Amino acid sequence: MKKTYPLEPKETTPIQLTMPMKVVIYVGIAGVILLGVWPQPFIEFSVAATSVFTGLAAR
């Protein structure tokens, strides 16, 4: 880790997050957990959405 962080930080105060930033982070975390636990509906939606493009290469 010495090569990764060769110098001590200039500031040790925590990063202040605004409410919109917190909302974006929490929604992203929830989305990752939801996709990991229950992926089937998202897979089915993706397959249905890409089915629009099937057959275009044959033209």
Long-range contacts (C-beta under 8 A, 24 or more apart in sequence): none
